[in-house]
Amino acid sequence: MLTTENTPGNTTQMTDHPDIVATGARYDRMAETPAAQLTDGLTMLAGLFVALLGLAAMMPMYRAKRAARS
């Protein structure tokens, strides 16, 4: 649990801090916009593409090792 000290012996959770609450609310509002949803979707697709590209690049090495063992 993250806490911040206000006075000696008195601690409050950081999630209750007004700035943190305001930032979270602003982020939630921004995430609901079509532009943000499009950006999130494109970012996810780009990540998936890079992951699959990495797997495709490793396949020849895997096949060569497998053939050498046979």
C-alpha positions as CSV (number, residue, x, y, z in Angstrom):
1,M,0.0,0.0,0.0
2,L,1.4,3.4,-1.0
3,T,1.1,6.0,1.7
4,T,2.2,9.5,2.2
5,E,2.9,11.2,5.5
6,N,1.0,14.4,6.3
7,T,2.0,14.8,9.9
8,P,4.0,12.5,12.2
9,G,1.8,9.5,13.0
10,N,-0.8,10.4,10.4
11,T,-0.7,8.6,7.0
12,T,-3.2,8.6,4.1
13,Q,-3.3,6.5,1.0
14,M,-1.9,8.1,-2.2
15,T,-4.9,7.0,-4.1
16,D,-7.0,9.4,-2.0
17,H,-4.9,12.4,-3.0
18,P,-7.0,14.9,-4.9
19,D,-4.4,15.2,-7.7
20,I,-4.3,11.5,-8.2
21,V,-8.1,11.3,-8.3
22,A,-8.3,14.2,-10.8
23,T,-5.6,12.6,-13.1
24,G,-7.5,9.3,-13.0
25,A,-10.8,10.9,-13.9
26,R,-9.1,12.9,-16.8
27,Y,-7.5,9.7,-18.1
28,D,-10.8,7.9,-18.0
29,R,-12.5,10.7,-20.0
30,M,-9.7,10.8,-22.6
31,A,-9.8,7.0,-23.0
32,E,-13.5,7.2,-24.0
33,T,-12.8,9.4,-27.1
34,P,-12.8,7.7,-30.5
35,A,-9.3,9.0,-31.3
36,A,-7.9,7.4,-28.1
37,Q,-9.7,4.1,-28.9
38,L,-8.3,4.1,-32.4
39,T,-4.8,4.8,-31.1
40,D,-5.1,2.0,-28.6
41,G,-6.3,-0.4,-31.2
42,L,-3.5,0.5,-33.7
43,T,-0.9,0.2,-30.9
44,M,-2.2,-3.3,-30.0
45,L,-2.2,-4.4,-33.7
46,A,1.4,-3.0,-34.1
47,G,2.5,-5.0,-31.1
48,L,0.9,-8.1,-32.4
49,F,2.6,-7.6,-35.7
50,V,6.0,-7.2,-34.2
51,A,5.5,-10.3,-32.0
52,L,4.5,-12.4,-35.0
53,L,7.3,-10.9,-37.1
54,G,9.8,-11.9,-34.4
55,L,8.4,-15.5,-34.3
56,A,8.6,-15.7,-38.1
57,A,12.2,-14.5,-38.0
58,M,13.1,-17.2,-35.4
59,M,11.5,-20.1,-37.4
60,P,14.5,-20.7,-39.8
61,M,16.8,-21.0,-36.8
62,Y,14.5,-23.4,-35.0
63,R,14.2,-25.5,-38.1
64,A,17.9,-25.6,-38.6
65,K,18.5,-26.7,-35.0
66,R,15.8,-29.3,-35.3
67,A,17.3,-30.6,-38.6
68,A,20.8,-30.8,-37.1
69,R,19.5,-33.0,-34.2
70,S,18.0,-35.5,-36.7
